């Protein structure tokens, strides 16, 4: 999987569903607010880049797939494939640091 910044198309599916912040929780714990930094489409998949002050110092942001199910409910999916995550992160970095 290889993409460049020029391949990214703007998206706002997640922001239309939840606004500029989403609340994420794990294993029944209280949720944490994450700001939507950017949302874009690569090929057929939409990705969201999120940030929270609660992230560790080693993490600047987290990336999720944005998915809409058959009932049009928008959810986030974790990216388990390291190659996919790296490809999306590189595109985000290119988009963020373009001159």
Steps between C-alpha positions, in 0.01 A plus 500: 500500500650831395338840492615859473338821624366565150294178531313624810151638449337710768227333703275606787293189568619468860458871571148497356412215736676620817633853456860614548550277805425136561489314830689170497492243777663162554382201699214684670722779632393864492554652159765750398439789262699496177519793260462413131819638346431382147278264307573379148430225249769281348358273235173361633588548869450805722747570780486733800799644683418579863682663790445505875707659777478159670719338235846400615788731415611253233167524318415820317178360357301184437355383170178306445298378205163673473230248411130536426299180542189387313283710735715810426645501853850649498762324714877490537713191446851442627764447233679178590714480185828684561557558128158662459549717811844616380367582152217711644732670752741594219217657300384692807854624564528611135164681520594667828848610405443599137668822404 
